[in-house]
Amino acid sequence: MLTFNLQQTNLQPPTNQPPTNQPSTFNKPTLNKLIFNLGLSATLRERAQLI
């Protein structure tokens, strides 16, 4: 549930922050992909436990 909420908020463009002025280790597509992969692996792990 936490990863889903994070992914939802990351998909929205930032409104009150300048896009290039603050340094970040991840750009948004990388961060979204990382969160998506974490959520996907968690789902697969749950399915594997159910089987």
PyMOL Python script that loads the backbone (N, CA, C, O; Angstrom):
from pymol import cmd

cmd.read_pdbstr("""\
ATOM      1  N   MET A   1       0.835  -1.200   0.000  1.00  0.00           N
ATOM      2  CA  MET A   1       0.000   0.000   0.000  1.00  0.00           C
ATOM      3  C   MET A   1       0.873   1.254   0.000  1.00  0.00           C
ATOM      4  O   MET A   1       0.538   2.255  -0.634  1.00  0.00           O
ATOM      5  N   LEU A   2       1.989   1.189   0.715  1.00  0.00           N
ATOM      6  CA  LEU A   2       2.895   2.337   0.775  1.00  0.00           C
ATOM      7  C   LEU A   2       3.537   2.603  -0.579  1.00  0.00           C
ATOM      8  O   LEU A   2       3.656   3.756  -0.994  1.00  0.00           O
ATOM      9  N   THR A   3       3.956   1.534  -1.278  1.00  0.00           N
ATOM     10  CA  THR A   3       4.587   1.722  -2.578  1.00  0.00           C
ATOM     11  C   THR A   3       3.590   2.288  -3.588  1.00  0.00           C
ATOM     12  O   THR A   3       3.954   3.095  -4.443  1.00  0.00           O
ATOM     13  N   PHE A   4       2.340   1.864  -3.485  1.00  0.00           N
ATOM     14  CA  PHE A   4       1.322   2.374  -4.405  1.00  0.00           C
ATOM     15  C   PHE A   4       1.126   3.870  -4.209  1.00  0.00           C
ATOM     16  O   PHE A   4       1.037   4.626  -5.177  1.00  0.00           O
ATOM     17  N   ASN A   5       1.059   4.294  -2.944  1.00  0.00           N
ATOM     18  CA  ASN A   5       0.881   5.722  -2.667  1.00  0.00           C
ATOM     19  C   ASN A   5       2.086   6.533  -3.130  1.00  0.00           C
ATOM     20  O   ASN A   5       1.921   7.633  -3.659  1.00  0.00           O
ATOM     21  N   LEU A   6       3.283   6.012  -2.942  1.00  0.00           N
ATOM     22  CA  LEU A   6       4.486   6.708  -3.378  1.00  0.00           C
ATOM     23  C   LEU A   6       4.505   6.849  -4.898  1.00  0.00           C
ATOM     24  O   LEU A   6       4.877   7.891  -5.437  1.00  0.00           O
ATOM     25  N   GLN A   7       4.093   5.771  -5.581  1.00  0.00           N
ATOM     26  CA  GLN A   7       4.094   5.824  -7.037  1.00  0.00           C
ATOM     27  C   GLN A   7       3.068   6.840  -7.535  1.00  0.00           C
ATOM     28  O   GLN A   7       3.326   7.565  -8.496  1.00  0.00           O
ATOM     29  N   GLN A   8       1.915   6.894  -6.890  1.00  0.00           N
ATOM     30  CA  GLN A   8       0.899   7.864  -7.294  1.00  0.00           C
ATOM     31  C   GLN A   8       1.409   9.298  -7.154  1.00  0.00           C
ATOM     32  O   GLN A   8       1.215  10.110  -8.058  1.00  0.00           O
ATOM     33  N   THR A   9       2.054   9.618  -6.039  1.00  0.00           N
ATOM     34  CA  THR A   9       2.514  10.990  -5.833  1.00  0.00           C
ATOM     35  C   THR A   9       3.692  11.318  -6.750  1.00  0.00           C
ATOM     36  O   THR A   9       3.844  12.466  -7.169  1.00  0.00           O
ATOM     37  N   ASN A  10       4.529  10.322  -7.067  1.00  0.00           N
ATOM     38  CA  ASN A  10       5.687  10.606  -7.919  1.00  0.00           C
ATOM     39  C   ASN A  10       5.293  10.846  -9.371  1.00  0.00           C
ATOM     40  O   ASN A  10       6.033  11.483 -10.120  1.00  0.00           O
ATOM     41  N   LEU A  11       4.122  10.334  -9.772  1.00  0.00           N
ATOM     42  CA  LEU A  11       3.685  10.536 -11.146  1.00  0.00           C
ATOM     43  C   LEU A  11       3.228  11.964 -11.381  1.00  0.00           C
ATOM     44  O   LEU A  11       3.201  12.418 -12.525  1.00  0.00           O
ATOM     45  N   GLN A  12       2.873  12.676 -10.335  1.00  0.00           N
ATOM     46  CA  GLN A  12       2.436  14.053 -10.496  1.00  0.00           C
ATOM     47  C   GLN A  12       3.646  14.969 -10.628  1.00  0.00           C
ATOM     48  O   GLN A  12       4.630  14.799  -9.909  1.00  0.00           O
ATOM     49  N   PRO A  13       3.585  15.944 -11.543  1.00  0.00           N
ATOM     50  CA  PRO A  13       4.698  16.887 -11.673  1.00  0.00           C
ATOM     51  C   PRO A  13       4.772  17.819 -10.467  1.00  0.00           C
ATOM     52  O   PRO A  13       3.736  18.206  -9.926  1.00  0.00           O
ATOM     53  N   PRO A  14       5.971  18.184 -10.042  1.00  0.00           N
ATOM     54  CA  PRO A  14       6.103  19.084  -8.895  1.00  0.00           C
ATOM     55  C   PRO A  14       5.623  20.479  -9.250  1.00  0.00           C
ATOM     56  O   PRO A  14       5.943  20.994 -10.321  1.00  0.00           O
ATOM     57  N   THR A  15       4.856  21.094  -8.357  1.00  0.00           N
ATOM     58  CA  THR A  15       4.285  22.399  -8.658  1.00  0.00           C
ATOM     59  C   THR A  15       5.002  23.513  -7.906  1.00  0.00           C
ATOM     60  O   THR A  15       5.214  24.591  -8.461  1.00  0.00           O
ATOM     61  N   ASN A  16       5.380  23.272  -6.651  1.00  0.00           N
ATOM     62  CA  ASN A  16       5.960  24.346  -5.838  1.00  0.00           C
ATOM     63  C   ASN A  16       7.486  24.284  -5.778  1.00  0.00           C
ATOM     64  O   ASN A  16       8.108  25.078  -5.072  1.00  0.00           O
ATOM     65  N   GLN A  17       8.093  23.354  -6.505  1.00  0.00           N
ATOM     66  CA  GLN A  17       9.544  23.230  -6.472  1.00  0.00           C
ATOM     67  C   GLN A  17      10.116  23.528  -7.857  1.00  0.00           C
ATOM     68  O   GLN A  17       9.524  23.143  -8.865  1.00  0.00           O
ATOM     69  N   PRO A  18      11.258  24.210  -7.916  1.00  0.00           N
ATOM     70  CA  PRO A  18      11.955  24.340  -9.205  1.00  0.00           C
ATOM     71  C   PRO A  18      12.508  22.979  -9.635  1.00  0.00           C
ATOM     72  O   PRO A  18      13.106  22.284  -8.814  1.00  0.00           O
ATOM     73  N   PRO A  19      12.327  22.585 -10.884  1.00  0.00           N
ATOM     74  CA  PRO A  19      12.674  21.219 -11.291  1.00  0.00           C
ATOM     75  C   PRO A  19      14.169  20.924 -11.331  1.00  0.00           C
ATOM     76  O   PRO A  19      14.581  19.789 -11.091  1.00  0.00           O
ATOM     77  N   THR A  20      14.987  21.934 -11.633  1.00  0.00           N
ATOM     78  CA  THR A  20      16.405  21.640 -11.836  1.00  0.00           C
ATOM     79  C   THR A  20      17.303  22.174 -10.729  1.00  0.00           C
ATOM     80  O   THR A  20      18.487  21.841 -10.694  1.00  0.00           O
ATOM     81  N   ASN A  21      16.775  22.992  -9.824  1.00  0.00           N
ATOM     82  CA  ASN A  21      17.641  23.663  -8.855  1.00  0.00           C
ATOM     83  C   ASN A  21      18.079  22.765  -7.698  1.00  0.00           C
ATOM     84  O   ASN A  21      19.108  23.015  -7.070  1.00  0.00           O
ATOM     85  N   GLN A  22      17.300  21.722  -7.418  1.00  0.00           N
ATOM     86  CA  GLN A  22      17.701  20.904  -6.272  1.00  0.00           C
ATOM     87  C   GLN A  22      18.330  19.599  -6.755  1.00  0.00           C
ATOM     88  O   GLN A  22      17.787  18.925  -7.631  1.00  0.00           O
ATOM     89  N   PRO A  23      19.485  19.248  -6.172  1.00  0.00           N
ATOM     90  CA  PRO A  23      20.157  18.012  -6.569  1.00  0.00           C
ATOM     91  C   PRO A  23      19.421  16.791  -6.027  1.00  0.00           C
ATOM     92  O   PRO A  23      18.939  16.792  -4.894  1.00  0.00           O
ATOM     93  N   SER A  24      19.344  15.760  -6.844  1.00  0.00           N
ATOM     94  CA  SER A  24      18.731  14.516  -6.384  1.00  0.00           C
ATOM     95  C   SER A  24      19.504  13.355  -6.990  1.00  0.00           C
ATOM     96  O   SER A  24      19.997  13.449  -8.114  1.00  0.00           O
ATOM     97  N   THR A  25      19.609  12.264  -6.248  1.00  0.00           N
ATOM     98  CA  THR A  25      20.370  11.121  -6.736  1.00  0.00           C
ATOM     99  C   THR A  25      19.585  10.377  -7.808  1.00  0.00           C
ATOM    100  O   THR A  25      20.175   9.808  -8.726  1.00  0.00           O
ATOM    101  N   PHE A  26      18.247  10.378  -7.696  1.00  0.00           N
ATOM    102  CA  PHE A  26      17.419   9.695  -8.678  1.00  0.00           C
ATOM    103  C   PHE A  26      16.655  10.721  -9.496  1.00  0.00           C
ATOM    104  O   PHE A  26      16.121  11.684  -8.946  1.00  0.00           O
ATOM    105  N   ASN A  27      16.601  10.520 -10.801  1.00  0.00           N
ATOM    106  CA  ASN A  27      15.623  11.263 -11.568  1.00  0.00           C
ATOM    107  C   ASN A  27      14.281  10.542 -11.463  1.00  0.00           C
ATOM    108  O   ASN A  27      14.233   9.390 -11.034  1.00  0.00           O
ATOM    109  N   LYS A  28      13.202  11.198 -11.845  1.00  0.00           N
ATOM    110  CA  LYS A  28      11.882  10.644 -11.578  1.00  0.00           C
ATOM    111  C   LYS A  28      11.596   9.324 -12.291  1.00  0.00           C
ATOM    112  O   LYS A  28      11.039   8.422 -11.667  1.00  0.00           O
ATOM    113  N   PRO A  29      11.952   9.167 -13.576  1.00  0.00           N
ATOM    114  CA  PRO A  29      11.677   7.856 -14.197  1.00  0.00           C
ATOM    115  C   PRO A  29      12.392   6.699 -13.503  1.00  0.00           C
ATOM    116  O   PRO A  29      11.824   5.618 -13.344  1.00  0.00           O
ATOM    117  N   THR A  30      13.634   6.927 -13.092  1.00  0.00           N
ATOM    118  CA  THR A  30      14.374   5.878 -12.393  1.00  0.00           C
ATOM    119  C   THR A  30      13.706   5.540 -11.073  1.00  0.00           C
ATOM    120  O   THR A  30      13.581   4.369 -10.714  1.00  0.00           O
ATOM    121  N   LEU A  31      13.278   6.568 -10.352  1.00  0.00           N
ATOM    122  CA  LEU A  31      12.639   6.340  -9.066  1.00  0.00           C
ATOM    123  C   LEU A  31      11.318   5.607  -9.239  1.00  0.00           C
ATOM    124  O   LEU A  31      10.998   4.705  -8.466  1.00  0.00           O
ATOM    125  N   ASN A  32      10.551   5.992 -10.249  1.00  0.00           N
ATOM    126  CA  ASN A  32       9.282   5.311 -10.514  1.00  0.00           C
ATOM    127  C   ASN A  32       9.510   3.850 -10.875  1.00  0.00           C
ATOM    128  O   ASN A  32       8.780   2.971 -10.419  1.00  0.00           O
ATOM    129  N   LYS A  33      10.526   3.594 -11.698  1.00  0.00           N
ATOM    130  CA  LYS A  33      10.811   2.220 -12.094  1.00  0.00           C
ATOM    131  C   LYS A  33      11.245   1.394 -10.893  1.00  0.00           C
ATOM    132  O   LYS A  33      10.862   0.233 -10.756  1.00  0.00           O
ATOM    133  N   LEU A  34      12.050   2.003 -10.022  1.00  0.00           N
ATOM    134  CA  LEU A  34      12.517   1.312  -8.827  1.00  0.00           C
ATOM    135  C   LEU A  34      11.343   0.951  -7.917  1.00  0.00           C
ATOM    136  O   LEU A  34      11.244  -0.176  -7.432  1.00  0.00           O
ATOM    137  N   ILE A  35      10.461   1.918  -7.695  1.00  0.00           N
ATOM    138  CA  ILE A  35       9.292   1.675  -6.841  1.00  0.00           C
ATOM    139  C   ILE A  35       8.390   0.628  -7.480  1.00  0.00           C
ATOM    140  O   ILE A  35       7.861  -0.241  -6.786  1.00  0.00           O
ATOM    141  N   PHE A  36       8.209   0.704  -8.794  1.00  0.00           N
ATOM    142  CA  PHE A  36       7.369  -0.265  -9.486  1.00  0.00           C
ATOM    143  C   PHE A  36       7.959  -1.666  -9.360  1.00  0.00           C
ATOM    144  O   PHE A  36       7.232  -2.627  -9.111  1.00  0.00           O
ATOM    145  N   ASN A  37       9.279  -1.786  -9.531  1.00  0.00           N
ATOM    146  CA  ASN A  37       9.920  -3.089  -9.417  1.00  0.00           C
ATOM    147  C   ASN A  37       9.808  -3.642  -8.007  1.00  0.00           C
ATOM    148  O   ASN A  37       9.607  -4.842  -7.826  1.00  0.00           O
ATOM    149  N   LEU A  38       9.937  -2.773  -7.000  1.00  0.00           N
ATOM    150  CA  LEU A  38       9.796  -3.226  -5.620  1.00  0.00           C
ATOM    151  C   LEU A  38       8.373  -3.723  -5.368  1.00  0.00           C
ATOM    152  O   LEU A  38       8.179  -4.765  -4.742  1.00  0.00           O
ATOM    153  N   GLY A  39       7.388  -2.982  -5.851  1.00  0.00           N
ATOM    154  CA  GLY A  39       6.001  -3.402  -5.679  1.00  0.00           C
ATOM    155  C   GLY A  39       5.727  -4.701  -6.419  1.00  0.00           C
ATOM    156  O   GLY A  39       5.011  -5.566  -5.915  1.00  0.00           O
ATOM    157  N   LEU A  40       6.296  -4.845  -7.618  1.00  0.00           N
ATOM    158  CA  LEU A  40       6.073  -6.044  -8.415  1.00  0.00           C
ATOM    159  C   LEU A  40       6.695  -7.260  -7.748  1.00  0.00           C
ATOM    160  O   LEU A  40       6.068  -8.318  -7.679  1.00  0.00           O
ATOM    161  N   SER A  41       7.927  -7.121  -7.253  1.00  0.00           N
ATOM    162  CA  SER A  41       8.584  -8.252  -6.603  1.00  0.00           C
ATOM    163  C   SER A  41       7.853  -8.623  -5.318  1.00  0.00           C
ATOM    164  O   SER A  41       7.772  -9.802  -4.973  1.00  0.00           O
ATOM    165  N   ALA A  42       7.319  -7.632  -4.608  1.00  0.00           N
ATOM    166  CA  ALA A  42       6.555  -7.929  -3.397  1.00  0.00           C
ATOM    167  C   ALA A  42       5.288  -8.702  -3.751  1.00  0.00           C
ATOM    168  O   ALA A  42       4.913  -9.640  -3.047  1.00  0.00           O
ATOM    169  N   THR A  43       4.628  -8.309  -4.844  1.00  0.00           N
ATOM    170  CA  THR A  43       3.418  -9.014  -5.263  1.00  0.00           C
ATOM    171  C   THR A  43       3.748 -10.440  -5.670  1.00  0.00           C
ATOM    172  O   THR A  43       3.022 -11.370  -5.320  1.00  0.00           O
ATOM    173  N   LEU A  44       4.842 -10.620  -6.410  1.00  0.00           N
ATOM    174  CA  LEU A  44       5.230 -11.963  -6.831  1.00  0.00           C
ATOM    175  C   LEU A  44       5.589 -12.824  -5.629  1.00  0.00           C
ATOM    176  O   LEU A  44       5.301 -14.020  -5.613  1.00  0.00           O
ATOM    177  N   ARG A  45       6.214 -12.225  -4.628  1.00  0.00           N
ATOM    178  CA  ARG A  45       6.576 -12.964  -3.431  1.00  0.00           C
ATOM    179  C   ARG A  45       5.313 -13.414  -2.694  1.00  0.00           C
ATOM    180  O   ARG A  45       5.243 -14.544  -2.211  1.00  0.00           O
ATOM    181  N   GLU A  46       4.324 -12.533  -2.611  1.00  0.00           N
ATOM    182  CA  GLU A  46       3.075 -12.905  -1.950  1.00  0.00           C
ATOM    183  C   GLU A  46       2.378 -14.033  -2.707  1.00  0.00           C
ATOM    184  O   GLU A  46       1.841 -14.960  -2.099  1.00  0.00           O
ATOM    185  N   ARG A  47       2.392 -13.948  -4.032  1.00  0.00           N
ATOM    186  CA  ARG A  47       1.756 -15.000  -4.832  1.00  0.00           C
ATOM    187  C   ARG A  47       2.472 -16.328  -4.648  1.00  0.00           C
ATOM    188  O   ARG A  47       1.841 -17.382  -4.574  1.00  0.00           O
ATOM    189  N   ALA A  48       3.799 -16.266  -4.574  1.00  0.00           N
ATOM    190  CA  ALA A  48       4.572 -17.498  -4.403  1.00  0.00           C
ATOM    191  C   ALA A  48       4.257 -18.151  -3.054  1.00  0.00           C
ATOM    192  O   ALA A  48       4.239 -19.376  -2.938  1.00  0.00           O
ATOM    193  N   GLN A  49       4.012 -17.323  -2.041  1.00  0.00           N
ATOM    194  CA  GLN A  49       3.669 -17.876  -0.736  1.00  0.00           C
ATOM    195  C   GLN A  49       2.264 -18.485  -0.749  1.00  0.00           C
ATOM    196  O   GLN A  49       1.996 -19.450  -0.033  1.00  0.00           O
ATOM    197  N   LEU A  50       1.370 -17.918  -1.566  1.00  0.00           N
ATOM    198  CA  LEU A  50      -0.001 -18.417  -1.608  1.00  0.00           C
ATOM    199  C   LEU A  50      -0.080 -19.769  -2.305  1.00  0.00           C
ATOM    200  O   LEU A  50      -0.903 -20.611  -1.947  1.00  0.00           O
ATOM    201  N   ILE A  51       0.778 -19.973  -3.299  1.00  0.00           N
ATOM    202  CA  ILE A  51       0.732 -21.226  -4.066  1.00  0.00           C
ATOM    203  C   ILE A  51       1.196 -22.400  -3.207  1.00  0.00           C
ATOM    204  O   ILE A  51       1.226 -23.537  -3.679  1.00  0.00           O
TER     205      ILE A  51
END
""", "prot")
cmd.dss("prot")
cmd.show_as("cartoon", "prot")
cmd.util.cbc("prot")
cmd.orient("prot")
